[in-house]
Amino acid sequence: MTRKVLSRVHQRHIAALLDQPAVIDAEGLRIGSQYVMFFAEADLMGEHVAHLTEGFSRPDVLEVGLGLGVFAAQLSKREVGSYTAIEPHPGVALAARMRLVEAFDTPMRVHVDPWQLVRLPTSAFDAIMYDTWPPDGHADLDFAEFVANLAIPCLRPGGRFSFFHSGTAISPARRAVLDRHFAEWTAHPHTMPAEQTPLHWTKPSRDFLIPIATKGGAR
């Protein structure tokens, strides 16, 4: 299902990330000096949760890239069967666990490894959220590998997949991956109000898409 060994490019990338401290302040999460996630994204993540879990009773949810835990905080507002996260930075994982561990009615399980090294059971999840920091030039390659080797095997029939997407258009490469592996998919627009934009905003736009892809087969 997943690779047992990281490529050298990924090994160097993870090592560089682990060499930088994780700091949470009033705006969000910094890795070293770079902001990578903001509390102001709560409404966006709330919409991801709503679209991913609508119609499911106590869904089993996997999040890849726990980060600040904004998605998890929104998810904790509804009843879930289980919540599993993957976060390779131990400082990020610890900070998120401390903030969220009591928010869920069900135990919160966090794998502190790159997703490529985590083994997960097949057909175990109703919803998967993907938001990672890949090496430069590997974003679409990692996305395609994740969908084929983890998302599709680990989703139940009728399960849903989403990913963080800044901007108003999904690239042809990602559209092709979604077309190839999922029975159907759509994308819902979301715009962050200007007055909510953090002072140190690092994303290229306040416009986002919320892609929702559904695995084939009956639920």
Secondary structure, 3 states (H helix, E strand, C coil): CCCCCCCHHHHHHHHHHHCCCEEECCCEEEECCEEEEEHHHHHHHHHHHHHHHCCCCCCEEEEECCCCCHHHHHHCCCCCCEEEEECCCHHHHHHHHHHHCCCCCCCEEEECCCHHHCCCCCCCEEEEEECCCCCCCCHHHHHHHHHHHHHHHHEEEEEEEEECCECCCCCHHHHHHHHHHCCEEEEEEEECCHHHCCCCCCCCCCEEEEEEEECCCCC
